[in-house]
Amino acid sequence: GMGYVQGMGSIGAVLLMHMGSVAAMSALRQILSREHMRDIFAMRMSAISNYVCAFKVFLARQLPLLAAHFREQHINLQPILLQWWMTLFSTYIPMRLLTRLWDILLHCMS
């Protein structure tokens, strides 16, 4: 199994704010069982590169001006995205919005 990895504590803390410890552990296990989350926490760089590329395609389609600005400024999105993904956005988005986002993410993961 996977040991503790940076970011898990943030995810666990948010889960514990909304459910008991047994349910939170079960939810954390479910989140970490997803292939993309295992890739991220195991730092499988080939998979992470694919996820970053997919994000860049999505960004270019949804927010083309922002994507162009990032390219022009030579902004490397990978470290930013890794921080977001390893914490499931828990340290970057206000709690009220985060709980809505997680409802969607966890529904899609089930």
C-alpha positions in Angstrom: 0.0 0.0 0.0 0.9 3.6 -0.2 2.4 5.4 2.8 1.8 9.0 3.9 2.5 11.5 1.1 2.4 15.3 1.4 -1.1 16.5 0.6 -2.9 13.6 2.2 -3.1 15.5 5.5 -5.0 18.4 3.9 -7.4 16.0 2.2 -7.9 14.1 5.5 -8.5 17.2 7.5 -11.3 18.4 5.2 -12.9 15.0 5.3 -12.7 14.9 9.1 -14.5 18.3 9.2 -17.5 16.8 7.4 -17.7 13.2 8.7 -16.5 10.8 11.4 -13.1 9.3 11.4 -14.2 5.9 10.0 -16.1 7.4 7.2 -13.2 9.9 6.5 -10.7 7.0 6.3 -13.0 5.2 4.0 -13.4 8.2 1.8 -9.7 8.9 1.8 -9.1 5.3 0.7 -11.6 5.7 -2.1 -10.0 8.9 -3.3 -6.5 7.3 -3.2 -7.7 4.2 -5.0 -8.2 6.2 -8.2 -5.5 5.6 -10.8 -4.8 9.2 -11.4 -4.5 9.9 -7.7 -2.1 7.0 -7.3 -0.1 8.3 -10.2 0.1 11.8 -8.6 1.0 10.6 -5.1 3.6 8.1 -6.5 5.0 10.9 -8.6 4.8 8.8 -11.8 6.1 11.6 -14.1 5.0 10.1 -17.4 1.4 9.9 -16.2 1.6 13.4 -14.6 3.0 14.8 -17.8 0.0 13.4 -19.6 -2.4 15.0 -17.1 -0.6 18.3 -17.4 -0.9 18.1 -21.2 -4.6 17.3 -20.9 -5.1 20.2 -18.6 -3.4 22.5 -21.1 -5.7 21.4 -23.9 -8.7 22.0 -21.7 -7.4 25.4 -20.6 -6.7 26.4 -24.2 -10.3 25.4 -25.2 -12.0 27.0 -22.2 -9.8 30.1 -21.5 -7.7 30.6 -24.7 -6.4 34.1 -23.7 -5.2 32.8 -20.3 -3.5 29.8 -21.9 -1.8 32.0 -24.4 -0.6 34.3 -21.6 0.9 31.4 -19.7 2.7 30.2 -22.8 4.0 33.8 -23.6 5.3 34.1 -20.0 6.8 30.6 -20.1 4.9 29.6 -17.0 5.4 26.0 -16.1 2.0 24.8 -14.9 3.2 21.4 -13.7 4.4 22.5 -10.2 1.2 24.5 -9.7 -1.1 21.7 -10.9 0.7 19.1 -8.7 0.1 21.3 -5.6 -3.6 21.6 -6.5 -4.0 17.9 -7.3 -2.0 16.6 -4.3 -4.3 18.5 -2.0 -7.4 18.2 -4.1 -7.4 22.0 -4.0 -8.0 22.0 -0.2 -5.3 24.6 0.6 -6.2 26.9 -2.4 -9.9 27.2 -2.5 -12.2 28.7 0.2 -14.0 26.0 2.2 -17.5 26.9 1.0 -16.5 26.5 -2.7 -14.2 23.5 -1.9 -17.1 21.5 -0.5 -19.1 22.1 -3.6 -16.2 21.1 -5.8 -15.5 18.0 -3.8 -19.2 17.0 -4.0 -18.8 17.0 -7.8 -15.4 15.3 -7.7 -16.4 12.5 -5.3 -19.6 11.9 -7.3 -17.6 11.5 -10.5 -15.2 9.2 -8.7 -17.9 6.9 -7.5 
